[in-house]
Amino acid sequence: MDRGQITSDNDRLPSIDDIVLSARNKAYKLISVIGEGGYGSVFLARCENDK
C-alpha cells in the first residue's frame, strides 16, 4: 500500500500506513506501533496537514 487509506468506518482497527482523522479534522499517517495492550495499540504518527 503506497498512500494508505483514510479510515472512516468503525469495523476495523487502524494499521501501519493508514491515514486517520482526528476530531479536529487533522490527518495523521500511522508510522509504527509503539506498544500494545488490553485496551488497544499506541502508534507513532506524523501529521499530514503540516506538509
VOTIKE-490409 format. One record per residue (C-alpha): x, y, z; residue in one letter. Coordinates in nm, 2 decimals, decimal comma. Example, Ala and Ser with C-alpha at 12.3 -4.5 7.8 and 13.67 -1.06 7.14 Angstrom:
2
R        x        y        z   kevex
R     1,23    -0,45     0,78       A
R     1,37    -0,11     0,71       S
END
This chain:
51
R        x        y        z   kevex
R     0,00     0,00     0,00       M
R     0,18     0,32    -0,11       D
R    -0,05     0,60     0,00       R
R    -0,25     0,45     0,29       G
R    -0,63     0,46     0,33       Q
R    -0,84     0,71     0,51       I
R    -1,02     0,51     0,78       T
R    -1,37     0,63     0,84       S
R    -1,55     0,31     0,91       D
R    -1,55     0,16     1,25       N
R    -1,55    -0,21     1,15       D
R    -1,17    -0,25     1,18       R
R    -0,88    -0,12     1,37       L
R    -0,62     0,11     1,20       P
R    -0,29    -0,03     1,09       S
R     0,05     0,09     0,97       I
R     0,04     0,33     0,67       D
R    -0,33     0,42     0,73       D
R    -0,43     0,78     0,75       I
R    -0,67     0,86     1,03       V
R    -0,86     1,18     1,10       L
R    -0,87     1,34     1,45       S
R    -1,18     1,51     1,60       A
R    -1,04     1,84     1,47       R
R    -1,01     1,71     1,12       N
R    -0,63     1,67     1,11       K
R    -0,49     1,38     0,92       A
R    -0,23     1,16     1,07       Y
R    -0,03     0,88     0,89       K
R     0,04     0,59     1,12       L
R     0,42     0,51     1,11       I
R     0,48     0,23     1,36       S
R     0,33     0,06     1,67       V
R     0,49     0,19     1,99       I
R     0,30    -0,05     2,22       G
R     0,01    -0,29     2,25       E
R    -0,21    -0,39     2,54       G
R    -0,55    -0,50     2,66       G
R    -0,71    -0,16     2,57       Y
R    -0,56    -0,12     2,22       G
R    -0,25    -0,01     2,04       S
R    -0,04     0,31     2,06       V
R     0,10     0,44     1,73       F
R     0,38     0,67     1,62       L
R     0,21     0,91     1,37       A
R     0,30     1,20     1,15       R
R     0,06     1,49     1,09       C
R    -0,01     1,51     0,72       E
R    -0,15     1,86     0,74       N
R     0,19     2,01     0,81       D
R     0,34     1,93     0,47       K
END
